[in-house]
Amino acid sequence: MSKEVKVTNEALMLAIKELIQKVDNLGSKVTSLEGKVDKVDSKLDVLSIELLSTRADVNILKKAK
């Protein structure tokens, strides 16, 4: 036996508003994470360039011996 549940328009509108707020919060979190990922990506680029430079310096020193 299933019970019939009556849902009012007000209850539906409230649920929709809550879902919209959650989606907005999720969007804010995604934007924040994108910014953090961009920072990490930039740092990795710099570290990669420095690593290549260090390797080049090591190769030059090895050849100079």
C-alpha positions as CSV (number, residue, x, y, z in Angstrom):
1,M,0.0,0.0,0.0
2,S,1.4,3.3,-1.0
3,K,0.4,6.6,0.6
4,E,-0.5,9.5,-1.6
5,V,1.7,12.5,-0.8
6,K,0.2,15.9,-1.6
7,V,2.8,18.5,-2.5
8,T,1.9,22.2,-2.6
9,N,3.2,24.7,-5.1
10,E,4.8,26.5,-2.2
11,A,6.7,23.4,-1.1
12,L,7.8,22.9,-4.7
13,M,9.0,26.5,-5.1
14,L,10.9,26.3,-1.8
15,A,12.6,23.1,-2.9
16,I,13.5,24.7,-6.3
17,K,14.9,27.8,-4.5
18,E,17.0,25.5,-2.3
19,L,18.3,23.6,-5.3
20,I,19.2,26.9,-7.0
21,Q,21.2,28.0,-4.0
22,K,23.1,24.7,-3.9
23,V,23.9,25.0,-7.6
24,D,25.1,28.6,-7.1
25,N,27.3,27.5,-4.2
26,L,28.6,24.7,-6.3
27,G,29.4,27.1,-9.1
28,S,31.3,29.3,-6.7
29,K,33.3,26.4,-5.5
30,V,34.1,25.3,-9.0
31,T,35.3,28.9,-9.9
32,S,37.5,28.9,-6.8
33,L,39.0,25.5,-7.7
34,E,39.6,26.7,-11.2
35,G,41.6,29.6,-9.9
36,K,43.7,27.3,-7.7
37,V,44.3,24.9,-10.6
38,D,45.5,27.8,-12.7
39,K,48.0,28.8,-9.9
40,V,49.3,25.3,-9.6
41,D,49.6,25.1,-13.4
42,S,51.6,28.3,-13.5
43,K,53.9,27.1,-10.7
44,L,54.5,23.8,-12.6
45,D,55.4,25.7,-15.7
46,V,58.0,27.7,-13.8
47,L,59.4,24.6,-12.1
48,S,59.6,22.9,-15.5
49,I,61.5,25.8,-17.0
50,E,63.8,25.9,-14.1
51,L,64.4,22.1,-14.3
52,L,65.3,22.4,-18.0
53,S,67.6,25.3,-17.2
54,T,69.3,23.3,-14.4
55,R,69.7,20.3,-16.7
56,A,71.3,22.5,-19.4
57,D,73.7,23.9,-16.8
58,V,74.7,20.4,-15.6
59,N,75.3,19.4,-19.2
60,I,77.5,22.4,-19.8
61,L,79.5,21.7,-16.7
62,K,79.9,18.1,-17.7
63,K,81.2,19.1,-21.2
64,A,83.5,21.7,-19.6
65,K,85.4,19.0,-17.6
